[in-house]
Amino acid sequence: MYPERVNHSTTSIDESQSLEKLYGSLLDQVPRLRSRESLRELSGGLTNRNLLVQNGQNKYVARISSNSSALLSIDRESEYQNSKIAAGVGIAAPVLDYLPGQGLLVIGYLEGRTYSAIDVAANLSKIAQSCRVLHSAPPFVRDFNMFEIQKSYLAIVRERGFRLPPDYHDFAEHLTQIHKALKILDEGTVPCNNDLLPGNFIDDGKKIWLIDYEYSGNNDACFELGNIWAEAFLELEQLEELITAYYGEGRPEKFARAWLQALLAKYGWTLWASIQSSISELDFDFWSWGMEKYQLAQTEFSSEMFRQMLRQVTEK
């Protein structure tokens, strides 16, 4: 989970030399990366750095993780294994090399256009199709449960004295209500990316690839769909469009499920931002980013829509 960070496609000689100084010895441990002709940083990456390594016509992406991954509920071994599973069904980049314990994952470079929120809104049917491909893959090696992750984040924030949004605990009972309601028509879990913000879609003109499996795990498909909708800040009608495209028909109970899962995600990712604002060395205002999500969650928890969705999610 990270907000999009823009990094232009051109890299100065000084920047390239700086990347070589920082990561050259690590990259040299992977034979296919040793004879590199160019090295530049790709956009995104507030929990890892993504480097484009080019050797002739061959392009590779080296994902280098930070030391804060564990605090953010990222398991790099699971990311590696799940990336291979997703690649195996043809929806993620091929996994080429992995150095366990050193935070380096090497994947193939996908040629295509990275999405913006506007692109997500315009391609919901194709996105639903790609999600169905991922969700039909063999099970991932671990589960992802935002109820549990939110508790873990909250424990970290408390234990380390990190900033807690005002009145955050006031919505604990709302979370309990969501948990009880979702159990009623629970259909189990499928392999999910769990972090499909717009920048994690790459369109090659034929299909949409799903990238970045840091938070991947077996989860409710409606968490995936609701999180896509929320991360792109789409209109309510577009959540209905996404649900209909995914299930092949209108499903009011799934619409409610995705809406509630999106609310749960906002509430949980708020604490992710609190942790990042305390530990990250990057020049980014994580706190303001998280508070934006929290303010949306506060409004939705207090709305008539919340009460309606709690009823609708239990009625098939």
C-alpha positions as CSV (number, residue, x, y, z in Angstrom):
1,M,0.0,0.0,0.0
2,Y,1.5,3.3,-1.0
3,P,0.3,6.6,-2.5
4,E,1.6,7.1,-6.0
5,R,4.9,8.9,-6.2
6,V,5.9,10.4,-9.5
7,N,9.3,9.8,-10.9
8,H,10.1,10.9,-14.5
9,S,11.3,8.4,-17.0
10,T,14.6,10.2,-17.6
11,T,17.5,9.7,-15.3
12,S,20.5,12.0,-15.0
13,I,24.0,10.6,-15.1
14,D,24.4,11.7,-11.4
15,E,21.3,9.9,-10.4
16,S,22.3,6.7,-12.2
17,Q,25.7,6.8,-10.5
18,S,24.0,7.4,-7.2
19,L,21.8,4.3,-7.7
20,E,24.9,2.3,-8.7
21,K,26.6,3.4,-5.5
22,L,23.7,2.4,-3.4
23,Y,22.6,-0.9,-5.0
24,G,25.3,-1.9,-7.5
25,S,26.9,-4.6,-5.2
26,L,23.4,-6.1,-4.5
27,L,22.5,-6.2,-8.2
28,D,25.8,-7.8,-9.0
29,Q,24.8,-10.9,-7.0
30,V,22.3,-11.7,-9.8
31,P,24.1,-12.8,-12.9
32,R,21.5,-11.5,-15.4
33,L,21.9,-8.0,-13.9
34,R,25.7,-7.7,-13.9
35,S,26.2,-6.5,-17.5
36,R,23.7,-3.7,-17.1
37,E,23.8,-0.8,-19.5
38,S,21.4,1.5,-17.7
39,L,19.8,1.9,-14.3
40,R,16.9,4.1,-13.4
41,E,14.2,4.3,-10.8
42,L,10.6,3.7,-11.6
43,S,7.6,5.5,-10.0
44,G,6.0,4.4,-6.8
45,G,7.8,2.5,-4.1
46,L,7.2,4.0,-0.7
47,T,7.9,0.6,0.9
48,N,10.4,-0.5,-1.6
49,R,12.4,1.0,-4.5
50,N,11.8,-0.2,-8.1
51,L,14.8,-0.1,-10.4
52,L,14.6,-0.6,-14.1
53,V,17.7,-2.5,-15.2
54,Q,18.4,-2.7,-19.0
55,N,20.9,-4.8,-20.8
56,G,20.5,-4.5,-24.6
57,Q,16.9,-5.4,-25.4
58,N,16.4,-7.1,-22.0
59,K,14.6,-5.1,-19.3
60,Y,14.2,-6.2,-15.7
61,V,12.7,-4.7,-12.6
62,A,14.6,-5.0,-9.4
63,R,12.4,-4.6,-6.4
64,I,14.4,-3.7,-3.3
65,S,12.6,-3.7,0.0
66,S,13.1,-1.5,3.0
67,N,13.8,-2.7,6.5
68,S,10.4,-1.5,7.7
69,S,8.5,-4.2,5.9
70,A,7.7,-6.3,8.9
71,L,6.0,-3.4,10.7
72,L,3.7,-2.9,7.8
73,S,2.6,-6.6,7.6
74,I,4.7,-7.3,4.5
75,D,6.2,-10.7,4.3
76,R,8.8,-10.8,1.5
77,E,8.9,-14.6,1.2
78,S,5.1,-14.6,0.7
79,E,5.5,-11.8,-1.8
80,Y,7.9,-13.9,-3.8
81,Q,5.9,-17.1,-3.7
82,N,2.6,-15.3,-4.5
83,S,4.2,-13.4,-7.3
84,K,5.2,-16.7,-8.9
85,I,1.6,-18.0,-8.5
86,A,0.1,-14.9,-10.1
87,A,2.7,-15.1,-12.9
88,G,1.8,-18.7,-13.4
89,V,-1.8,-17.8,-14.4
90,G,-0.5,-15.1,-16.7
91,I,-1.7,-12.0,-14.8
92,A,1.6,-10.8,-13.2
93,A,5.2,-10.3,-14.5
94,P,7.5,-13.3,-14.6
95,V,9.6,-13.8,-11.5
96,L,13.2,-14.2,-12.5
97,D,15.4,-14.1,-9.3
98,Y,15.0,-13.7,-5.6
99,L,17.6,-13.2,-2.9
100,P,16.0,-14.1,0.4
101,G,17.1,-12.1,3.4
102,Q,18.5,-9.4,1.1
103,G,15.3,-7.7,0.0
104,L,15.8,-8.2,-3.7
105,L,13.1,-9.6,-6.1
106,V,13.8,-9.5,-9.8
107,I,10.8,-9.6,-12.2
108,G,10.3,-9.1,-15.9
109,Y,9.5,-5.6,-17.2
110,L,6.0,-5.2,-18.6
111,E,5.6,-2.9,-21.6
112,G,2.4,-1.0,-21.3
113,R,0.6,2.0,-19.8
114,T,0.3,2.5,-16.1
115,Y,-3.2,3.5,-15.1
116,S,-4.5,6.7,-13.5
117,A,-7.8,6.9,-11.6
118,I,-9.4,8.1,-14.8
119,D,-8.2,5.0,-16.6
120,V,-9.6,2.8,-13.9
121,A,-13.0,4.4,-14.2
122,A,-12.9,3.9,-18.0
123,N,-11.9,0.2,-17.9
124,L,-13.9,-1.4,-15.1
125,S,-15.0,-4.4,-17.2
126,K,-11.4,-5.2,-18.2
127,I,-10.2,-4.8,-14.7
128,A,-12.9,-7.2,-13.5
129,Q,-11.8,-9.7,-16.0
130,S,-8.2,-9.5,-14.8
131,C,-9.3,-9.9,-11.2
132,R,-11.2,-13.0,-12.1
133,V,-8.0,-14.5,-13.6
134,L,-6.0,-13.7,-10.5
135,H,-8.8,-15.0,-8.2
136,S,-8.9,-18.3,-10.1
137,A,-5.2,-19.0,-9.4
138,P,-4.1,-21.7,-6.9
139,P,-4.2,-20.5,-3.3
140,F,-1.6,-18.1,-2.1
141,V,0.8,-19.1,0.7
142,R,-0.8,-16.9,3.3
143,D,-4.0,-15.1,4.1
144,F,-4.8,-11.4,4.2
145,N,-7.4,-10.3,6.7
146,M,-7.8,-6.5,7.3
147,F,-9.5,-7.1,10.6
148,E,-6.4,-8.8,11.9
149,I,-4.0,-6.4,10.2
150,Q,-5.9,-3.4,11.6
151,K,-5.4,-4.9,15.1
152,S,-1.7,-5.5,14.4
153,Y,-1.2,-1.9,13.2
154,L,-3.1,-0.6,16.2
155,A,-0.9,-2.6,18.6
156,I,2.2,-1.2,16.9
157,V,1.0,2.4,17.1
158,R,0.2,2.0,20.8
159,E,3.4,0.2,21.8
160,R,5.6,2.6,20.0
161,G,3.7,5.8,20.9
162,F,3.0,6.7,17.3
163,R,0.3,9.3,16.5
164,L,-3.3,8.0,16.6
165,P,-6.0,9.9,14.7
166,P,-8.4,11.7,17.0
167,D,-11.4,9.6,18.1
168,Y,-10.1,6.6,16.3
169,H,-11.4,4.2,19.0
170,D,-14.9,5.6,18.7
171,F,-15.5,3.3,15.7
172,A,-14.4,0.0,17.2
173,E,-18.0,-1.1,17.6
174,H,-18.7,-0.2,13.9
175,L,-15.9,-2.6,13.0
176,T,-17.5,-5.3,15.1
177,Q,-20.8,-4.8,13.3
178,I,-19.1,-5.1,9.9
179,H,-17.4,-8.3,11.0
180,K,-20.6,-9.9,12.1
181,A,-22.5,-8.9,9.0
182,L,-19.8,-10.2,6.6
183,K,-19.9,-13.6,8.2
184,I,-23.5,-14.3,7.2
185,L,-23.0,-14.8,3.5
186,D,-19.3,-15.5,3.6
187,E,-18.2,-17.5,0.5
188,G,-14.6,-18.0,1.5
189,T,-11.4,-16.5,0.1
190,V,-9.5,-16.4,-3.2
191,P,-6.0,-15.2,-4.1
192,C,-6.0,-11.4,-4.0
193,N,-3.5,-8.7,-4.6
194,N,-5.2,-6.5,-1.9
195,D,-3.4,-3.3,-3.1
196,L,-4.8,-2.5,-6.5
197,L,-4.5,1.2,-6.6
198,P,-4.4,2.7,-10.1
199,G,-0.6,2.5,-10.4
200,N,-0.7,-1.3,-10.0
201,F,-2.6,-1.8,-13.3
202,I,-0.6,-2.0,-16.5
203,D,-2.4,-2.1,-19.8
204,D,-0.5,-3.6,-22.8
205,G,-3.3,-3.0,-25.2
206,K,-4.5,-6.6,-25.0
207,K,-5.1,-7.1,-21.3
208,I,-4.5,-5.5,-17.9
209,W,-1.7,-6.9,-15.8
210,L,-1.8,-6.7,-12.0
211,I,1.5,-5.9,-10.3
212,D,3.0,-5.5,-6.8
213,Y,2.2,-8.4,-4.6
214,E,3.5,-7.0,-1.3
215,Y,0.2,-7.4,0.4
216,S,-1.1,-10.4,-1.5
217,G,-2.9,-13.1,0.3
218,N,-6.1,-15.2,0.2
219,N,-9.0,-12.8,0.9
220,D,-12.6,-12.0,0.2
221,A,-12.9,-11.1,-3.4
222,C,-15.1,-8.1,-2.4
223,F,-12.2,-6.6,-0.5
224,E,-10.3,-6.5,-3.8
225,L,-13.2,-4.9,-5.6
226,G,-14.0,-2.5,-2.9
227,N,-10.4,-1.5,-2.4
228,I,-10.0,-0.8,-6.2
229,W,-13.0,1.5,-6.1
230,A,-11.8,3.3,-3.0
231,E,-8.2,3.8,-4.1
232,A,-9.3,5.3,-7.4
233,F,-11.9,7.6,-5.6
234,L,-14.7,6.5,-8.0
235,E,-18.4,7.3,-7.8
236,L,-20.8,5.0,-6.1
237,E,-22.3,4.0,-9.5
238,Q,-18.9,2.8,-10.6
239,L,-18.7,0.4,-7.7
240,E,-21.9,-1.1,-8.9
241,E,-20.5,-1.3,-12.5
242,L,-17.4,-3.1,-11.2
243,I,-19.5,-5.6,-9.2
244,T,-21.8,-6.3,-12.1
245,A,-18.8,-6.8,-14.5
246,Y,-17.1,-9.2,-12.0
247,Y,-20.1,-11.3,-11.2
248,G,-21.9,-11.0,-14.6
249,E,-25.0,-9.6,-13.0
250,G,-26.2,-7.2,-10.5
251,R,-25.5,-8.5,-7.0
252,P,-26.8,-6.0,-4.3
253,E,-25.4,-8.1,-1.5
254,K,-21.9,-8.1,-3.1
255,F,-22.2,-4.4,-3.7
256,A,-22.8,-3.9,0.0
257,R,-20.0,-6.3,0.8
258,A,-17.5,-4.4,-1.3
259,W,-18.6,-1.1,0.1
260,L,-18.1,-2.3,3.7
261,Q,-14.8,-3.9,2.8
262,A,-13.7,-0.6,1.3
263,L,-14.6,1.2,4.5
264,L,-12.7,-1.4,6.5
265,A,-9.7,-0.8,4.3
266,K,-9.8,3.0,4.8
267,Y,-9.9,2.5,8.5
268,G,-7.0,0.0,8.5
269,W,-4.8,1.8,6.0
270,T,-5.1,4.9,8.2
271,L,-2.9,3.2,10.7
272,W,-0.5,2.1,8.0
273,A,0.0,5.8,7.3
274,S,0.5,6.5,11.0
275,I,3.3,3.9,11.1
276,Q,4.9,5.2,7.9
277,S,4.8,8.8,9.1
278,S,6.8,7.7,12.1
279,I,9.4,5.4,10.5
280,S,9.8,6.3,6.9
281,E,12.9,8.3,5.8
282,L,11.1,9.4,2.6
283,D,10.0,13.0,2.1
284,F,6.3,12.3,1.9
285,D,3.4,13.5,4.1
286,F,2.0,10.1,5.1
287,W,0.0,11.6,8.0
288,S,-2.0,13.9,5.7
289,W,-2.5,11.0,3.3
290,G,-3.8,8.8,6.0
291,M,-6.0,11.5,7.5
292,E,-7.7,11.9,4.2
293,K,-8.7,8.2,4.4
294,Y,-9.7,8.5,8.0
295,Q,-12.0,11.5,7.4
296,L,-13.7,9.5,4.6
297,A,-14.1,6.6,7.0
298,Q,-15.5,8.8,9.7
299,T,-18.2,10.2,7.4
300,E,-19.1,6.7,6.1
301,F,-19.3,5.1,9.6
302,S,-21.8,7.9,10.6
303,S,-23.9,7.7,7.5
304,E,-27.3,6.1,6.8
305,M,-25.5,4.3,4.0
306,F,-23.5,2.4,6.6
307,R,-26.7,1.1,8.3
308,Q,-28.2,0.2,4.9
309,M,-25.1,-1.7,3.8
310,L,-25.1,-3.7,7.0
311,R,-28.6,-4.9,6.2
312,Q,-28.1,-5.4,2.5
313,V,-25.0,-7.5,2.9
314,T,-27.0,-10.2,4.7
315,E,-29.8,-10.4,2.2
316,K,-29.3,-12.6,-0.8
